[in-house]
């Protein structure tokens, strides 16, 4: 049976930098609470069930314990936690994973996904000012990066494949120095008793990694990959016309109507591994729903027809596909500002978590 991991966002606690950039006390919950309904039937703002607006900086780890319990109960193997490392070894949002490390009683597997993009001021209609540079430096910085991560590698809960700690990287193609960086990390990991590192790339809407010898596996980052690479010319043309017409209407009427609408049924229909890509080192990805208007407002994208039932159907299909790798990456556990989350809310309650459990049971029973 395939293992299921969910991408995990740690931006639910106050940081000095976010206070400076977005205002005192800012966390991801600010965007979630301030979201507006943009059309009839648009469910915003989304509200966590039981008003669980948690703080991931809580040293007691009560939220992490609850999340791990919930994930295991519904069949999710673990979390792929976003890791932020910038120019000059600057870390961001590292506290939740460090708290997890300090609480070995929390029964959950995990590994990191290095979100190696510069931080830009793109939310709420901003212009894209760079807040934190993403530069990769030289051997000195790579050693420091590994030195920080190795404490997690020694954790028995940290995911390994063939005795190699897994490091997912969001945009490997951006790292021109990846051959040397990868080689150094392998040497350092071997000195620590591992057989190197397992480098897991993400297939996104951005430039695809052509240096296949540098990565051990890839996963589909959805919905971006399928939207960008799996849609045909007719579908892409329809999307362009829709966006152009709605942008033009907003200009003429001076209104802020939603400019991007997609269909989850269409996405799932096209979400599959092309014959030329089938491999045990290629892993499926899937998102339960998508609505990033809390971040992008009327310039965001909403996927209509999202539902736990539809999500379950697609998940069953992926679980039964024995041509793909033995892991599925769900985007995400708690991306509340993108409408991509499994955590219970007041609208679907435990619907998406139940869909995961039911999909696993259905595949096991046949």
Residue pairs with C-beta under 8 A, 6 or more apart in sequence:
1 319
1 360
1 363
1 364
2 318
2 319
2 325
2 326
2 327
2 328
3 77
3 78
3 109
3 326
3 327
3 328
4 75
4 76
4 77
4 327
4 328
4 330
4 356
4 360
5 76
5 77
5 78
5 79
5 80
5 109
5 111
5 159
5 327
5 328
5 329
5 330
6 71
6 76
6 78
6 79
6 80
6 329
6 330
6 331
6 332
6 333
6 342
7 79
7 80
7 82
7 113
7 329
7 330
7 331
7 332
7 333
7 335
8 79
8 80
8 81
8 82
8 110
8 332
8 333
8 334
9 28
9 82
9 332
9 333
9 334
9 335
9 336
10 56
10 81
10 82
10 93
10 94
10 95
10 96
10 97
11 18
11 27
11 28
11 93
12 27
12 28
12 29
12 54
12 55
12 56
12 96
12 334
13 27
13 55
13 56
13 57
13 93
13 95
13 96
14 25
14 26
14 27
14 55
14 57
15 92
15 93
17 92
17 131
17 132
18 26
18 27
19 25
19 26
21 121
21 131
22 30
23 30
27 55
28 336
28 337
29 53
29 336
31 123
31 294
31 295
31 337
32 45
32 46
32 294
32 336
32 337
33 45
33 53
34 45
34 294
35 44
35 45
35 46
35 293
35 294
35 337
36 44
36 45
36 293
36 297
37 43
37 44
38 44
38 256
38 257
38 258
38 293
38 297
38 298
38 302
39 257
39 258
42 258
42 293
42 302
43 347
44 291
44 293
44 294
45 294
46 291
46 294
46 336
46 339
46 345
46 346
46 347
47 345
47 346
47 347
48 54
48 336
48 343
48 344
48 345
48 346
49 343
49 344
49 345
49 346
49 349
49 350
52 63
52 343
54 63
55 63
56 63
56 64
56 95
56 96
56 99
57 95
57 96
57 99
58 99
59 99
59 102
61 99
61 100
61 102
61 103
61 106
64 96
64 99
64 100
64 103
64 106
65 103
65 106
67 79
67 108
67 333
67 334
67 343
68 106
68 107
68 108
70 343
70 344
70 353
71 77
71 78
71 79
71 108
71 333
72 107
72 108
73 353
73 357
74 350
74 353
74 354
74 356
74 357
75 356
75 357
75 360
76 330
76 333
76 342
76 353
76 356
77 109
78 108
78 109
78 110
78 111
78 157
78 159
79 108
79 109
79 110
79 333
80 110
80 111
80 112
80 113
80 168
80 329
81 96
81 97
81 100
81 110
81 111
81 112
81 113
82 93
82 112
82 113
82 115
83 94
83 97
83 112
83 113
83 114
83 115
83 149
84 91
84 92
84 93
84 94
84 114
84 115
84 119
85 91
85 114
85 116
85 145
85 148
86 92
86 118
86 119
86 132
86 133
86 134
86 135
87 132
87 133
87 134
87 135
87 137
88 137
88 141
89 137
89 141
89 144
89 145
89 148
90 132
91 148
92 119
92 132
97 110
97 112
97 152
100 106
100 108
100 110
101 151
101 152
101 155
104 155
104 156
104 157
106 157
107 157
108 157
109 157
109 158
109 159
110 157
110 158
110 159
111 158
111 159
111 165
111 166
111 167
111 168
112 149
112 152
112 167
112 168
113 168
113 169
113 170
113 202
114 167
114 168
114 169
114 170
115 170
116 134
116 169
116 170
116 171
116 174
116 175
117 134
117 170
117 171
117 174
118 130
118 131
118 132
118 133
118 134
119 130
119 131
119 132
119 134
120 128
120 129
120 130
120 131
121 127
121 128
121 129
121 130
121 131
122 128
123 295
123 296
124 295
124 297
125 296
125 297
125 299
134 174
136 142
136 175
136 176
136 177
136 181
138 177
139 180
139 184
142 180
142 181
142 184
142 185
143 184
143 188
146 184
146 185
146 188
146 189
149 165
149 167
150 188
150 192
152 158
152 165
153 165
153 189
153 192
153 194
154 192
158 165
158 166
159 165
159 166
160 166
160 194
160 198
161 198
161 216
161 217
162 195
162 198
163 194
163 195
164 189
164 194
164 195
164 196
164 197
164 198
164 216
165 189
165 194
165 197
165 198
166 197
166 198
166 200
167 185
167 197
167 198
167 199
167 200
168 200
168 201
168 202
168 219
169 175
169 199
169 200
169 201
169 202
170 202
170 204
170 221
171 202
171 204
171 206
171 207
172 178
172 199
172 201
172 202
172 209
172 211
172 214
172 215
173 206
173 207
173 208
173 209
173 210
174 206
174 207
175 181
178 211
178 214
179 211
179 214
182 197
182 199
182 214
185 196
185 197
186 196
186 197
189 195
189 196
189 197
190 196
198 216
198 217
199 214
199 215
199 216
199 217
200 215
200 216
200 217
200 218
200 219
200 283
201 209
201 215
201 217
201 218
201 219
202 218
202 219
202 221
203 218
203 219
203 220
203 221
203 225
203 229
203 285
204 221
204 224
204 225
204 228
205 224
205 225
205 227
205 228
205 229
209 215
209 218
216 281
217 281
217 282
217 283
217 325
218 281
218 282
218 283
219 282
219 283
219 284
219 285
219 325
219 327
219 329
220 226
220 271
220 273
220 282
220 283
220 284
220 285
220 286
220 329
221 285
221 329
221 331
222 267
222 271
222 285
222 286
222 287
222 331
223 262
223 267
223 287
223 290
223 303
223 331
225 285
226 267
226 270
226 271
227 262
227 267
230 270
230 271
230 272
230 274
231 239
231 270
235 266
239 262
242 260
242 261
243 259
243 260
246 257
246 258
246 259
246 260
247 259
249 255
249 257
250 256
250 257
250 259
250 298
256 297
256 298
257 298
258 293
258 298
258 300
258 302
259 298
259 299
260 299
260 300
260 301
260 302
261 301
261 302
261 304
262 290
262 301
262 302
262 303
262 304
263 303
263 304
263 305
264 289
264 290
264 303
264 304
264 305
264 306
264 307
264 310
265 305
265 310
267 303
268 310
268 313
268 314
271 284
271 286
271 314
273 282
273 284
273 321
273 323
273 324
278 323
278 324
279 324
279 325
280 324
280 325
280 326
281 325
282 324
282 325
283 324
283 325
283 326
283 327
283 328
283 329
284 318
284 321
284 324
284 325
284 328
284 329
285 328
285 329
285 330
285 331
286 311
286 314
286 315
286 318
286 328
286 329
286 330
286 331
287 330
287 331
287 332
287 340
288 306
288 308
288 311
288 330
288 340
288 341
288 342
288 352
288 355
289 303
289 306
289 311
289 339
289 340
289 341
289 352
290 301
290 302
290 303
290 306
290 338
290 339
290 340
291 300
291 301
291 302
291 303
291 338
291 339
292 300
292 301
292 337
292 338
292 339
293 300
293 301
293 302
293 339
294 300
294 336
294 337
294 338
294 339
295 337
295 338
302 339
303 339
307 351
308 348
308 351
308 352
308 354
308 355
309 355
311 352
311 355
312 355
312 356
312 358
312 359
315 328
315 355
315 356
315 359
316 359
316 362
316 363
318 324
318 328
319 328
319 359
319 360
319 363
320 363
330 342
330 356
331 340
332 338
332 340
332 341
332 342
333 341
333 342
333 343
334 341
334 342
334 343
335 341
336 343
341 352
342 352
342 353
342 356
343 353
344 350
344 353
